[in-house]
Amino acid sequence: MPSDRDRPALDEGLLSPVTVGHDETVTDAAYLDALVTAEVALARGWVEVGVASAEAVDELETEFGWQGALRGCRDHGVDLVALASASVAGGNPVIPLVGRLKERVGEDARGWVHRGATSQDIIDTAAMLVARAATSRIAAALAHAEISLRSLARSRRDEVAAARTLTQHAVPTTVGLRAAGWLRGVVRAKERVEEVERRLPAQLGGAAGTLASFAQIAGPEAAAALPAAFAHELGLAAPDAPWHTTRWPVTELGDALVQAIDAVGRIATDVATLSRTEIGELAEGSGGGSSAMPQKRNPAASVLIRSAALRAPQLGATLHLASALAGDERPDGAWHAEWQTLRELLRLALGVTAHAASLVAGLHVDTDAVERNLAATGGLIVAERLSLVLGPLVGAARVSKLVTDAAVGADLADALVALPEVAALAAERGVEPEAFVGEMLDPARYTGLAGRLVDEAVAPASRSTRSRSTRLDEEENT
């Protein structure tokens, strides 16, 4: 039987291809780094409030590889597999971690490891550190997608296409307006993720959220200052108060992640539909293959994104359920249920936003297919316009009869030209009935404010969008 050290990781992404290559910021190793980082930062916070000696904390920093607030402790030398095994007895990894950290430093430094803290302080803070790294990448990927969508919406601003409601042709729209709709969803999601990222707080409350241990160690004033000092050392927001069972940092983070996944899931749904063989208006830049049907060009990225979008709401609901049931001053199981749920939601968001950025950057529009589908109903796509223009003149019933006849094969243009009322309208405008009817049936003349809506959506991107996108490019090239 293989030992724990020889056993492969439970989840390398074999059944989660949407996350493969994008989830290194939320691995067990990343969480362990964050746990050690939180422990060292707490000792540094004690120095900042004037209680611990700098020399003692210097030893901790050196021993556990402190690399600054943004990089934390990455060369700490803690055995992940052994720590995981030791975590079972106490129900969380901090209990055995503290023992291992204390074993490796001298007496003076040892006294400031986990000084006054409870396990939840460290685990919650570590979760926020991991979330900060993940949300930064998620926002960057959304910014990348935003730039591509602006370009797509702008370049296809006036390309008329068939809008579909309840799966059927409705009225004309434009390819640009469809892209602008995607863009608006992505921008709102990006802004939400960025806001949550800025507000991710450290956690420090002691055993029951009263900070009693810290006050006992150093007095009330130092205890009151310590949470902000701790947060400062980590680059996190200072908490207003301990949030052991006030779980808005987790639920608001979860909501933002679900919104981001929803936004790109919406794009993937449209791309998957419009790339169907019988529609063919869109195609992914790099289509997937089939093991049995080599002629297929499957919308693989859209399928992967949709798979995550179908799972994300339930994960978000689990976070809310765990939060609602976070009783006492630390709950029995509800808090623990958040750990893997939040990690999986972060993981999915990392994967889908990266795939979405690539998807929209390489999306291909087949103009011929767009035009073919637009003309498929022989002018019926502007039936609403005919009702609005001709209904007051010939009656709604008569217009309905013309449309119904056209739907079963009658020539709609000929039928309209033959109407005396149409001839009269054409004469008022000084044109021939055929020209008037041609203009009435032209889908490009019935796109309403589509162009204006596109223009409003593609207004210049913010500086933060450009910098986020640039950062993602740099990460992908390293």
C-alpha positions as CSV (number, residue, x, y, z in Angstrom):
1,M,0.0,0.0,0.0
2,P,1.4,3.4,-0.9
3,S,2.3,5.8,1.9
4,D,0.7,9.2,2.3
5,R,3.7,10.8,0.8
6,D,3.4,8.6,-2.3
7,R,-0.3,9.0,-2.7
8,P,-1.3,11.3,-5.6
9,A,-3.4,14.4,-4.8
10,L,-7.1,13.8,-4.6
11,D,-7.9,16.4,-7.3
12,E,-5.6,17.2,-10.1
13,G,-8.5,18.5,-12.2
14,L,-9.2,15.3,-14.1
15,L,-12.9,15.8,-13.7
16,S,-12.7,19.6,-13.6
17,P,-11.0,20.6,-16.9
18,V,-12.4,24.1,-16.6
19,T,-10.0,24.8,-13.7
20,V,-6.9,23.0,-14.9
21,G,-3.9,25.4,-15.0
22,H,-5.8,28.2,-13.3
23,D,-6.2,27.1,-9.7
24,E,-2.7,27.3,-8.2
25,T,-3.7,30.2,-6.0
26,V,-6.2,28.1,-4.2
27,T,-4.4,24.8,-3.7
28,D,-3.8,23.2,-0.3
29,A,-0.2,24.4,-0.6
30,A,-1.5,28.0,-1.1
31,Y,-3.7,27.7,1.9
32,L,-0.8,26.4,4.0
33,D,1.3,29.3,2.9
34,A,-1.5,31.6,3.9
35,L,-1.8,30.0,7.4
36,V,1.9,30.4,8.1
37,T,1.8,33.9,6.7
38,A,-1.0,34.8,9.1
39,E,0.9,33.4,12.1
40,V,4.0,35.4,11.3
41,A,2.0,38.5,10.6
42,L,0.3,38.2,14.0
43,A,3.7,38.3,15.6
44,R,4.7,41.3,13.5
45,G,1.4,43.0,14.6
46,W,2.5,42.5,18.2
47,V,5.7,44.4,17.3
48,E,3.7,47.2,15.6
49,V,1.7,47.8,18.7
50,G,4.8,47.9,20.8
51,V,4.5,44.7,22.7
52,A,6.7,42.0,21.1
53,S,10.4,42.5,20.5
54,A,11.6,42.9,17.0
55,E,14.4,40.5,17.5
56,A,12.1,37.6,18.4
57,V,9.9,38.2,15.4
58,D,12.9,38.6,13.1
59,E,13.7,34.9,13.9
60,L,10.2,33.9,12.9
61,E,10.4,35.8,9.7
62,T,13.8,34.3,8.8
63,E,12.8,30.7,9.8
64,F,9.5,30.7,7.9
65,G,10.5,32.7,4.8
66,W,8.6,35.9,5.2
67,Q,8.7,37.8,1.9
68,G,6.5,40.7,2.6
69,A,2.7,41.2,2.8
70,L,1.9,40.4,-0.8
71,R,4.0,37.2,-1.0
72,G,3.9,36.1,2.6
73,C,5.7,32.9,3.7
74,R,6.3,30.5,0.9
75,D,9.5,28.8,2.0
76,H,8.3,27.8,5.4
77,G,9.3,24.1,5.2
78,V,6.0,22.7,6.7
79,D,5.1,19.2,5.5
80,L,1.7,19.6,3.9
81,V,0.8,15.9,3.9
82,A,1.9,15.3,7.5
83,L,0.0,18.5,8.6
84,A,-3.2,17.3,6.9
85,S,-3.1,14.0,8.6
86,A,-2.5,15.7,12.0
87,S,-5.4,18.0,11.4
88,V,-8.0,15.3,11.9
89,A,-7.8,15.1,15.6
90,G,-8.6,18.7,16.3
91,G,-10.8,19.3,13.3
92,N,-8.6,22.0,11.8
93,P,-5.0,22.4,10.6
94,V,-4.0,25.3,12.8
95,I,-3.7,23.2,16.0
96,P,-0.9,21.0,14.7
97,L,0.6,23.8,12.7
98,V,1.2,25.9,15.8
99,G,3.1,23.1,17.4
100,R,5.3,22.6,14.4
101,L,6.1,26.3,14.1
102,K,7.0,26.5,17.8
103,E,9.3,23.5,17.6
104,R,11.5,25.3,15.1
105,V,12.3,28.6,16.8
106,G,14.0,29.7,20.1
107,E,12.2,30.4,23.3
108,D,11.8,34.2,22.8
109,A,10.3,33.8,19.3
110,R,8.2,30.8,20.4
111,G,6.2,32.9,22.8
112,W,4.9,35.1,20.0
113,V,3.7,32.2,17.7
114,H,-0.2,32.3,17.8
115,R,0.0,34.7,20.8
116,G,-3.6,35.1,22.1
117,A,-5.2,33.9,18.8
118,T,-7.7,31.1,18.2
119,S,-7.7,28.7,15.3
120,Q,-10.5,30.6,13.6
121,D,-8.5,33.8,13.5
122,I,-5.8,32.2,11.5
123,I,-8.1,30.1,9.2
124,D,-10.4,33.0,8.4
125,T,-7.5,35.3,7.7
126,A,-5.8,32.7,5.6
127,A,-9.0,32.3,3.6
128,M,-9.0,36.1,2.9
129,L,-5.4,36.0,1.8
130,V,-6.1,33.2,-0.6
131,A,-9.2,35.0,-1.8
132,R,-7.2,38.2,-2.3
133,A,-4.8,36.4,-4.6
134,A,-7.6,34.7,-6.5
135,T,-9.9,37.7,-6.9
136,S,-7.0,39.8,-8.2
137,R,-6.6,37.3,-11.0
138,I,-10.3,36.9,-11.6
139,A,-10.7,40.7,-11.9
140,A,-7.7,40.8,-14.3
141,A,-9.3,38.1,-16.5
142,L,-12.6,40.0,-16.5
143,A,-10.7,43.1,-17.5
144,H,-9.1,41.2,-20.4
145,A,-12.6,40.0,-21.5
146,E,-14.0,43.5,-21.2
147,I,-11.4,44.9,-23.6
148,S,-12.1,42.2,-26.2
149,L,-15.9,42.7,-25.9
150,R,-15.6,46.4,-26.4
151,S,-13.7,45.8,-29.6
152,L,-16.3,43.2,-30.8
153,A,-19.3,45.4,-30.0
154,R,-17.7,48.4,-31.7
155,S,-16.6,46.5,-34.8
156,R,-20.0,44.8,-35.2
157,R,-22.1,47.8,-34.1
158,D,-24.4,47.8,-37.2
159,E,-24.3,44.2,-38.3
160,V,-27.9,43.2,-38.2
161,A,-28.9,39.8,-36.8
162,A,-32.0,37.9,-35.8
163,A,-32.9,38.3,-32.2
164,R,-34.5,35.2,-30.6
165,T,-37.0,35.0,-27.9
166,L,-38.2,31.7,-26.5
167,T,-35.9,30.1,-29.1
168,Q,-37.7,31.7,-32.1
169,H,-36.9,34.7,-34.3
170,A,-38.4,37.8,-32.8
171,V,-37.2,41.2,-34.2
172,P,-33.9,42.4,-35.6
173,T,-31.0,43.2,-33.3
174,T,-27.3,43.6,-34.0
175,V,-24.3,41.5,-33.3
176,G,-22.8,44.5,-31.7
177,L,-25.7,44.9,-29.3
178,R,-25.5,41.3,-28.3
179,A,-21.8,41.8,-27.5
180,A,-22.6,45.0,-25.6
181,G,-25.0,43.1,-23.4
182,W,-22.2,40.6,-22.6
183,L,-19.9,43.5,-21.9
184,R,-22.2,45.2,-19.5
185,G,-22.5,42.0,-17.5
186,V,-18.7,41.5,-17.4
187,V,-18.1,45.1,-16.3
188,R,-20.5,44.9,-13.5
189,A,-19.1,41.6,-12.3
190,K,-15.5,43.0,-12.5
191,E,-16.5,46.0,-10.5
192,R,-18.2,43.8,-7.9
193,V,-15.1,41.5,-7.6
194,E,-12.8,44.5,-7.3
195,E,-14.9,46.0,-4.5
196,V,-15.0,42.8,-2.6
197,E,-11.2,42.4,-3.1
198,R,-10.6,45.8,-1.5
199,R,-12.7,45.0,1.5
200,L,-11.4,41.5,2.4
201,P,-10.7,41.8,6.1
202,A,-8.3,40.1,8.5
203,Q,-9.9,38.2,11.4
204,L,-8.8,38.6,15.0
205,G,-11.1,38.0,18.0
206,G,-9.6,35.4,20.3
207,A,-11.4,32.4,21.6
208,A,-15.0,33.9,21.5
209,G,-14.6,37.2,19.6
210,T,-14.0,39.4,22.7
211,L,-10.2,39.9,22.3
212,A,-10.0,39.1,26.0
213,S,-6.7,37.2,25.6
214,F,-5.1,40.1,23.8
215,A,-6.3,42.6,26.5
216,Q,-5.0,40.2,29.2
217,I,-1.6,40.1,27.5
218,A,-1.1,43.7,26.7
219,G,-3.9,45.8,28.0
220,P,-7.1,47.1,26.3
221,E,-5.5,49.8,24.2
222,A,-2.9,47.5,22.6
223,A,-5.6,44.9,22.1
224,A,-7.8,47.4,20.4
225,A,-5.0,48.4,18.1
226,L,-3.8,44.9,17.3
227,P,-6.4,43.8,14.7
228,A,-5.6,46.8,12.5
229,A,-1.9,46.2,12.9
230,F,-2.4,42.6,12.0
231,A,-4.4,43.5,8.9
232,H,-1.8,46.1,7.9
233,E,1.0,43.5,8.0
234,L,-1.1,41.4,5.6
235,G,-2.4,44.1,3.3
236,L,-5.9,43.2,4.2
237,A,-8.7,45.5,5.4
238,A,-8.9,46.2,9.1
239,P,-11.9,44.5,10.6
240,D,-14.5,46.6,12.3
241,A,-15.0,43.9,14.8
242,P,-14.4,40.1,15.0
243,W,-16.6,38.4,12.5
244,H,-16.5,34.8,13.8
245,T,-20.2,34.4,13.3
246,T,-21.0,37.5,11.3
247,R,-20.0,36.0,8.0
248,W,-20.6,38.9,5.5
249,P,-16.9,38.7,4.3
250,V,-17.6,35.2,3.1
251,T,-21.1,35.6,1.7
252,E,-20.3,38.9,-0.1
253,L,-17.2,37.3,-1.6
254,G,-19.3,34.3,-2.7
255,D,-22.0,36.5,-4.2
256,A,-19.4,38.4,-6.2
257,L,-17.8,35.2,-7.5
258,V,-21.2,33.8,-8.5
259,Q,-22.0,37.1,-10.3
260,A,-18.7,36.8,-12.2
261,I,-19.4,33.2,-13.2
262,D,-22.9,34.1,-14.2
263,A,-21.6,36.9,-16.4
264,V,-19.3,34.7,-18.4
265,G,-21.8,31.8,-18.3
266,R,-24.2,34.1,-20.1
267,I,-21.7,34.6,-22.9
268,A,-20.9,30.9,-23.1
269,T,-24.6,30.0,-23.4
270,D,-25.1,32.3,-26.3
271,V,-21.9,31.1,-28.0
272,A,-22.9,27.5,-27.6
273,T,-26.3,28.2,-29.0
274,L,-25.2,30.3,-31.9
275,S,-22.4,27.9,-32.9
276,R,-24.9,25.1,-33.5
277,T,-24.5,23.6,-36.9
278,E,-27.9,24.8,-38.2
279,I,-27.2,28.4,-36.9
280,G,-23.5,28.8,-37.3
281,E,-23.3,32.5,-36.5
282,L,-20.4,32.2,-34.0
283,A,-17.5,29.9,-33.6
284,E,-14.8,29.6,-31.0
285,G,-11.3,30.5,-32.2
286,S,-10.2,27.0,-31.2
287,G,-12.9,24.4,-31.3
288,G,-12.8,21.1,-29.5
289,G,-12.9,17.8,-31.3
290,S,-14.9,14.6,-30.9
291,S,-13.5,11.1,-30.2
292,A,-16.1,9.5,-32.5
293,M,-17.0,12.3,-35.0
294,P,-13.9,14.0,-36.3
295,Q,-16.0,16.5,-38.4
296,K,-17.2,18.2,-35.3
297,R,-15.9,21.5,-33.9
298,N,-17.4,21.6,-30.5
299,P,-17.6,24.9,-28.5
300,A,-15.4,23.3,-25.8
301,A,-14.6,26.5,-23.9
302,S,-18.3,27.5,-23.8
303,V,-19.2,24.0,-22.5
304,L,-16.6,24.2,-19.7
305,I,-17.7,27.7,-18.7
306,R,-21.4,26.6,-18.6
307,S,-20.5,23.5,-16.5
308,A,-19.2,25.9,-13.8
309,A,-22.0,28.3,-14.2
310,L,-24.5,25.5,-13.5
311,R,-22.7,24.6,-10.3
312,A,-21.8,28.1,-8.9
313,P,-25.2,29.2,-7.5
314,Q,-25.5,26.1,-5.3
315,L,-22.0,26.7,-3.9
316,G,-23.0,30.3,-3.2
317,A,-26.2,29.1,-1.5
318,T,-24.2,26.8,0.7
319,L,-22.1,29.7,1.9
320,H,-25.3,31.6,2.8
321,L,-26.7,28.6,4.5
322,A,-23.6,28.0,6.6
323,S,-23.5,31.7,7.5
324,A,-27.2,31.7,8.5
325,L,-26.5,28.8,10.8
326,A,-23.3,30.1,12.3
327,G,-24.6,30.0,15.9
328,D,-23.0,30.7,19.2
329,E,-19.6,32.3,19.0
330,R,-18.2,29.6,16.7
331,P,-20.5,27.1,15.1
332,D,-20.3,23.4,15.1
333,G,-19.9,22.5,11.4
334,A,-21.3,25.5,9.6
335,W,-18.0,27.3,9.7
336,H,-16.2,24.1,8.6
337,A,-18.6,23.8,5.6
338,E,-17.4,27.1,4.2
339,W,-13.8,26.0,3.7
340,Q,-14.1,23.7,0.7
341,T,-17.2,25.4,-0.6
342,L,-15.4,28.8,-0.8
343,R,-12.3,27.2,-2.2
344,E,-14.3,25.5,-5.0
345,L,-16.1,28.7,-5.9
346,L,-12.8,30.6,-6.1
347,R,-11.4,27.8,-8.2
348,L,-14.3,27.8,-10.6
349,A,-14.2,31.6,-11.0
350,L,-10.5,31.5,-11.7
351,G,-11.1,28.9,-14.4
352,V,-14.1,30.3,-16.1
353,T,-12.9,33.9,-16.3
354,A,-9.6,32.8,-17.8
355,H,-11.4,30.7,-20.4
356,A,-13.9,33.5,-21.0
357,A,-11.1,36.0,-21.7
358,S,-9.6,33.6,-24.2
359,L,-13.0,32.8,-25.7
360,V,-14.1,36.3,-26.5
361,A,-10.6,37.3,-27.7
362,G,-10.8,34.6,-30.4
363,L,-14.5,34.6,-31.2
364,H,-15.3,34.4,-34.9
365,V,-18.5,35.8,-36.4
366,D,-19.7,34.2,-39.6
367,T,-21.3,37.2,-41.4
368,D,-22.8,35.0,-44.1
369,A,-24.6,32.8,-41.6
370,V,-25.9,35.9,-39.8
371,E,-27.3,37.2,-43.0
372,R,-28.7,33.9,-44.0
373,N,-30.5,33.4,-40.7
374,L,-31.8,37.0,-40.7
375,A,-33.5,36.3,-44.1
376,A,-34.8,32.9,-43.2
377,T,-38.4,34.1,-42.4
378,G,-38.8,36.1,-45.6
379,G,-39.5,39.4,-43.9
380,L,-41.5,38.1,-40.9
381,I,-38.8,39.3,-38.6
382,V,-40.2,42.8,-38.9
383,A,-43.8,41.7,-38.3
384,E,-43.9,43.9,-35.2
385,R,-43.1,46.9,-37.3
386,L,-45.8,46.1,-39.8
387,S,-48.3,45.9,-37.0
388,L,-47.2,49.3,-35.7
389,V,-47.3,51.0,-39.1
390,L,-50.1,49.3,-40.9
391,G,-52.3,48.3,-38.0
392,P,-53.9,51.7,-37.6
393,L,-54.6,51.9,-41.3
394,V,-55.9,48.4,-42.2
395,G,-56.6,46.9,-38.8
396,A,-54.8,44.5,-36.6
397,A,-56.7,41.5,-37.9
398,R,-55.8,42.2,-41.5
399,V,-52.1,42.6,-40.7
400,S,-52.2,39.4,-38.7
401,K,-53.8,37.7,-41.8
402,L,-51.0,39.0,-44.0
403,V,-48.3,37.7,-41.6
404,T,-50.0,34.3,-41.2
405,D,-50.3,33.8,-44.9
406,A,-46.6,34.7,-45.3
407,A,-45.7,32.2,-42.7
408,V,-47.2,29.4,-44.8
409,G,-45.7,30.5,-48.1
410,A,-47.3,33.6,-49.4
411,D,-45.1,36.4,-50.7
412,L,-45.3,39.1,-48.1
413,A,-43.8,41.9,-50.2
414,D,-46.2,41.3,-53.1
415,A,-49.2,41.2,-50.6
416,L,-48.1,44.5,-49.1
417,V,-47.5,46.2,-52.5
418,A,-51.1,45.2,-53.5
419,L,-52.7,47.1,-50.5
420,P,-54.2,50.4,-51.5
421,E,-53.3,51.8,-48.1
422,V,-49.6,51.0,-48.7
423,A,-49.8,52.7,-52.1
424,A,-51.2,55.8,-50.4
425,L,-48.5,55.8,-47.8
426,A,-45.9,55.5,-50.5
427,A,-47.4,58.3,-52.5
428,E,-47.2,60.6,-49.4
429,R,-43.5,59.9,-49.2
430,G,-43.0,60.4,-52.9
431,V,-41.7,56.8,-53.5
432,E,-43.0,53.8,-55.4
433,P,-44.9,51.2,-53.4
434,E,-42.2,48.6,-54.1
435,A,-39.5,50.9,-52.6
436,F,-41.7,51.7,-49.6
437,V,-42.3,48.0,-48.9
438,G,-38.7,47.2,-49.4
439,E,-37.8,49.8,-46.8
440,M,-40.5,48.5,-44.4
441,L,-39.2,44.9,-44.7
442,D,-35.5,45.9,-44.3
443,P,-34.4,44.6,-40.9
444,A,-31.6,47.2,-40.7
445,R,-34.4,49.9,-40.6
446,Y,-35.8,48.3,-37.4
447,T,-33.0,48.1,-34.9
448,G,-34.3,50.9,-32.7
449,L,-31.6,52.4,-30.4
450,A,-29.2,49.5,-30.9
451,G,-26.4,51.7,-32.2
452,R,-26.8,54.1,-29.3
453,L,-26.8,51.3,-26.8
454,V,-23.6,49.9,-28.2
455,D,-22.0,53.3,-28.2
456,E,-22.8,53.8,-24.5
457,A,-21.5,50.4,-23.6
458,V,-18.2,50.8,-25.4
459,A,-17.2,54.1,-23.9
460,P,-13.5,54.2,-23.2
461,A,-12.3,51.6,-20.7
462,S,-11.1,52.7,-17.3
463,R,-7.5,52.9,-16.4
464,S,-8.0,50.1,-13.9
465,T,-9.4,47.8,-16.7
466,R,-6.3,48.4,-18.9
467,S,-3.9,47.9,-16.0
468,R,-5.7,44.7,-14.9
469,S,-5.6,43.3,-18.4
470,T,-1.9,44.2,-18.7
471,R,-1.1,42.4,-15.5
472,L,-2.9,39.2,-16.7
473,D,-0.9,39.4,-20.0
474,E,2.3,39.6,-17.9
475,E,1.4,36.7,-15.7
476,E,0.6,34.5,-18.7
477,N,3.9,35.3,-20.3
478,T,5.9,34.4,-17.1
